[in-house]
Amino acid sequence: MKRGIIIALIASVVLFHGKVFIDKGIQARGELPVYLTAASRLQHREEIYRKSDFKPFSYPPFFELPFISLDGDHGQGESSHGPAGLSTAVMWYLVNLFALGFVIWVVREILVLPRRARMSEVMFWTITLLLAGRNIASVFSNQSHDLLVFAIIALGILLACRSRDTLSGAFFGIAAACKATPLLFLIDPVTRRRPVVLGTIVTALITATLLPDLLFPRPDSQLWIVAWLNTFVATIEVGEPVHTGPWSAASAYNQSLAGTLHRLLNLPAFDVGPSMQKTITLLAYGVVVTMLAWCARLIARLQPGANTMTLRFGQLSTILCGMVLLSPMSSKSHFCVLLYPMAFCAAELLCGRHRWLAIAVAVMFITGTLTSSGIVGDGLGEPLLVLGTVTWTALICLGTVTALLVQNSRPTAQSGLASASSGE
């Protein structure tokens, strides 16, 4: 009976969001038409990187290939910049549902919950979705691509947690060919001194990146990746904000670390100069990268045991935090990847070994979920976004997972985690 009620609730949510999602695609109010337009232009050997577009396509060229199969009813070339057809919108919704289902399945495969609590799984998913649900919903609201990339990364994480590091590197490389931020997974093999894994990531990245040039070469013989770099990347300097285009740091919807610091440091209360702003941003970047490398080093020193896979999952989830924090542009939908570090925190909370963790989880819930415009209204939600509430949630999440890894990597903690996982 309970299972039937749960299935009915899930079906209701899927159908409701499906209608909203599909309507947005048909009315060209989401991101899907942007991807379809670029896919059509790629097939017709037209320029896909155009800053003059109202919503320019600003990702590496490989990420257009998945959308070519969806482009059947979207028109041709220049005339294709319009709404998606019904069948395309439905297909894209199903792709996102499948990606979300796979991402959740990977969590269930890796994280082991304490058996002593009969309702532990219900509590686990309740806590996890209360923390991460806002950003997952944003993917469907915007019709964005983030769950597709997340699913590729999730497969890499699953393989890495099962000690198939070399094969996992191939999927991390493919994810990096879709959008640049998964390049942060290079930190893991570099820190853990795994040159073969490093080579696999780089090889997969190069192969995937050059594939569009083999299938749809540019008329001017320039590589597509070079066109992307020249159009959107060449003007970016590390530690300095992007002032124009789709990655503008001034936009409240840019919740990257650089974007939030740019807005905060230009408030009247601070109003620091460009030089000091760059210094502060670089220091913040350095702290985040150091934490990612530190976590990788902690896990590399562990002896194989019952909890190794769980801790490896936590360590790799810190890189997901780094992806959204260190990107020049991170919208709310990009933060759907926080599902994994938040799931790690929820599992640790149910194990009951860290009293301080309940406070950290509560703060994440307040800064993340409770600041949503859907709860507090646009009048308060927009100013809170300017202050970077989503950014601070990611930073708190990163700090929390790092602290958990430090505590759980100690020999006494490892034996305790193994006992909790086995229900002893």
N, C-alpha and C positions, 0 to 999 in steps of 0.2 A: 504493500500500500504506500509506504513512504517513498519507495523507489519510483512508483508511478507518479506521485506528486512532484518529485524532483524532475523527472523526465518531462512532465507537462510544463513546469516552470521554465526549464531550459528551452523547450520548443517554443514557448510564448516569446521569450526574449529573442530567440533566433529569428522568428517570423517578424516581430516588431522592428528590430534593427535592420533586418533584411529589406523591408519596405522602404525605410528611411534611406538606407545605403543606395538602393537601386534608383530611387527617385532622384537622389543627388547626381548620380552618374548620368541619368537621362537629361537632367536639367543643366549639366556642365557646371555644377557648383562644388565639385570635389577635385581631387588631384588626378583621378583617372584620365580625364581628357588630356592632361599635360603629358602623361606617359604615352598615350595612344598617338598624339600628334607627333611626338618625337620618333615613335616607331614607324609611323607612316613616312615621315621625312627621311629616315634612315633607309628604308626600302627603296625610296625614289632618289637616293643619292643627293638629298638636299641638306642644307646646314641644319643641324639639330641644336646647336648651342647659340642662342640668340638672346642677348640681354634685353633686346627691345620687346620681347614677348611680355605680356602682362604677368604670366606665370611661366618663367623660363624653365626648361629642363636643365638641371644643374648637377647631374650625376655622371659618373664614368660611363663610357659607351656600352660596355657589356650589359649593363642593366636594362638596355632597350630590347635585347633579344627576347626575354620572356614575354614582352608585350606585343611582339609581332604576331604571335598566334592568336591574340585577342583582337587584332585590328581588322577583322573581317568586315565589319559593318561601319567602319569609321571614316570611310572616304579615302581620298588619295592626295598625297603631296600637300600643297599649300591650302587646298580647300578642306583639309581634314581637321582643322583646328575648331572643333565644335563638340557637341555633346556625344556621349557614348550611346550606342544602341542598347536596346533592352537585353538582348542575349549577352552582350559584352559585359554589361553591368551585373547581370546575374552570375556570369562566370567568375568575374572578379570577386564578388562577394563569397562565392563558394571556395575560391582559392584562399581567401583570407580566413574563412572558417576552418578549412583544412589545416592551414599553417598554425592557427591558434590551437587547434586540437593536438597537433604534433608537439608543439612547444610544451603543452600541459602534460602530455604523455611522457615526455622526457623527464620532467620533474618527478613523476610517479615512479619512473624506472630508477632514479638515482637516490632520492631522499628517502630514508627509512625513518618512519615515525615510531615513537614509543608505543609498545603494544599494551601497556598497562591502562591506557585511556581508551574506552570503547568508542568515544566520539572524537578521537584525535584527528582523524582524517577530515571530518566535517569542520572541526575547529580550525584545522590547518588551512583549508581552502577558504574558509570565511575570513580569517585574518589576512591571508595572502591577497585575496581579491578586494578586500576593503582598502588595502594599501596600494595595490597596483591597478585596480579596476578603472580608475579615472583615465590613465594613460592608454590602456587597452581600448577603452571606448573611443578615445580620440582617434585611434587608427581608423575605426569604422566611420566616424563622423567625417573625417577628412578624405576617406578613400585612399589612404596613403599606402606605401609599399613596405612599411616597416616590419610587419609580421612576416612577410616573405623572406626578407633578409634575416630576421630573427630565427626563422625555422632552419635556415642554412647553418647559422651559428650554433643553434641548439643541437643539430646533428654532430657538428664538430665537438661540442662539449660532451655529448654522450659518448663519443668514441674516445675522447681524451680521458674521461672518467673511467673507462673500461681498459685503460692502458694501451690503447691503439693510437698513440700520439702521431705517428707518421701519417696515417690515413686522415686523422682529424685535421692535420695541417692543410690538406687539400681543400677541405670545406672552409676553413678560415681564409684561405687564399681566394676562393671563389667569392666569399662574402666581401672581401676587401675590393674585389673587382666590381662589385655592385655599388659600394659606397666606401669612401676611403677610410673611415674611422675604424673598421675591423683590423686595420694594419696594426693596431695596438696589441693584437694577439702575438705579434713578433716579440713583445717583451717576454712572453712566457718561455719560448725556447732559448732566447738569448740569456735570460737570467738563470735558467736551469741547465744551460750548456748542452743543448740538444741540436747540433748542427744539421742533422738529417731532417728533423722537423722544420727547422728554419728554411732549409732548401726546398722542402715540399710546399710550404706556404708561398715562397717567392715564385716557384715554378708554376703553381696553379694560378697565381695572380697574373703573371705575364701571359700565360696561355689564354686565359679567359679574356684579358684586356685586349689582346690582338685578334681575337676571333671575329669581332665585327668588321675589322679591316679585310679579313679573308673572305667574308660573306658579302659585305656591302662596302667596297672601297670607295673613298672619297674621289670626286672628279679631279681635285687638285693634287692627288697623290700624297697628301699629308695624312698622318695617322690621326684617327679619331681622338685618341687619348691626348695627343699634342694639342688638338683644337680645344679640348676640355681644359687642359692646363693653362693654355694661353688666355682663354675667355674668363675662367672663374677662379683660378688658383694663383696665377702669376702675381696678381696685385695684393695678395694676402701676405702679411708679415706676422710671424709668430709673436704673440704678446700684444698685438695692436688690433683694435676693433675694425670690422668691416662696415663702412659707412653707407654703401650703396648696394643695390641688387638684392637677390633673394636671401642673402646671408647677413643683412643689415643688423648690427648690434643694437641700434636704437629701437628696434621693434620689441614690444613687450612679449611677443610670441617667441622671440629668440631666447631660450632659457639655457643656452650654453654658458659656461663659466665666464668666457670673455664677454658675452653679451650682457649678462647680469652685472658684472663688475663695471662695465662701461656705463651702464645706466646709473648704478649706485654712485660711482665716483664722480659723476657729473651733476649729482644733486647739490643744491645750495649748501647743504650741511657739510659736504666734502669738497667738491669742485676742485679736484687736484689737476695739475697740468698733464699733458700727454706723456711726458717722460716718466713721471711718477706712476701714472696709470699703467704704462707698459711694464714698469718694474714690478708693481704689485701683481699684475696678471701673470708675468713670467714666474714669480715666486709661487703663486697659486698652482700654476701648471707643474712646477717642480715638485710641489708637495704631493699632487695627485699621482704623477709618474713614479715618485719614490715609493708611495704606498703600494702601487701595483707591482713594482719590482720586489718589494719587501715581502708581499704576500706570496709571490711565486717562489721566492727563496725559502720561505718558511715551509712550504709544502714539499719542495724538493728534498729537504732534509729529513722528512718523515720516513719511518720504517713502514713497510706494507702492513696493513692491519684492517680490522673490521670497519674502521671509520675513514679510511683513506679516500674512498670514492666520494663520500659526503664532503670532506674538507677540500678535495680537488674541485668539486662543484662550486663551493664557496669562493675559492681562489679565482677560478675562471669568471665567476660572476662579478668580481671586482673590476675586471676589464670591461664588462658591459657598462658599469658606472663611468669608467674612464671615457668610453666612447661618446656618451652624451655630454660629458663635462668638457672634454677637450675639443669637440667639434666646433668649427666657426659658426655653425648654425644648428641648434637643436630645438625643434618644435615639440609640443606636448606629446604628439604621437611617437616621436623618436624614443621617448622615455618608457615605452612599453617594455623595453628590455630590462627594466628594473624588476620585472616579475621574478627573475631568478634570484638576485640578491635578497629581495624581500621574502621570497619563499624560503631561502636559507635562514633568514632571521626568524620567520614564523616557526620553522621546524625546531630551531634552537630554543625558542620561547617555550614550546610545548614540552621540551625535555626538562625544563625547570632548573637548570644549573646556574643561570646567571640572573641574579635579582635585578641588576641594573637594566637588563634587556627590555623589560616591560616599559620602562620610561622611554628608551630610545624608540621603540615601536610606536608608542603613543605620540611622541613628537613627530615622527614620520607621518602618522595618520592626520595629525593636526595641520602640519605644513603642506602636506600633499593633498589628501582627499578633502578635508574640510575647507580648503581655500578655493575649491572649484566654483566657477561661476554658477553652475547648476545648483549649488547649495547656498552660497552667500549672495548670489545675484551679480549681474554685470557691473553694477555701480561700485562694488567692493572687489569683485574678482579681478577686474582689469588693473587697478592700482596694485593689488597684491602680486600680479604677474610682473609688473614693472619692478617690484622689489625682488623678484626671482624666487618665489616660493617653491617652484618645481626644481630649480637649481639647488636650493638649500636642502630639499628632500633627498636629492641624489647624493649630495655631500655627506649628509647624516647617514644615509644608507651605506656609502662607501666606508666611512669611519666605523660604523657598527660592525660590518662584516670583517673589517680588518682587525678590530679588537677581539671578535669571536675567534678568528683564526689564530691570533697570538695566544689566547688562553687555551684553545683546544689543541694546539700543537705541542703543548707541554706533555711530557710522558704520563703524568698522573691524570691529566684531562683526557688523554687518548683512551686510556682504559675505562674511564667513566663514560665516555661517549659510546664506546663499544657495548658497555653493559646496558645503557639506556636504549640503544638501538635494538638490542636483542630482547628487551623486556625483562631483564633480570632484576 
